[in-house]
Amino acid sequence: MKHAIPLNTPEPMYPKSASENGLTGDTTVAMTVLADGSVSDVQLIGTAARSMDEATLRTLKGWKFKPAMCGADPVISDFEVIVSFRLR
């Protein structure tokens, strides 16, 4: 069994309201990577500010992966991601 490999994983945009208020935090998400490499069933596990959570969910739904493989066959797998929002 080989795990899914991220191919196209853009970072979520830092929400303007969170930035203006000096908010930082981590959003933890569980998702399913389908056999075609697309993402489904994106769910929050740990939350930051609502605007950060929404930005994370919106962005991660568009991520693309090389799917997990069982031998020569692509298979569905679960994946967990932590997105950190930090002011620079």
Secondary structure, DSSP 8 states (H G I E B T S, - for coil): -B--EEEE-------HHHHHTT--EEEEEEEEE-TTS-EEEEEEEE---HHHHHHHHHHHTT-EEE-EEETTEEE-EEEEEEEEE---
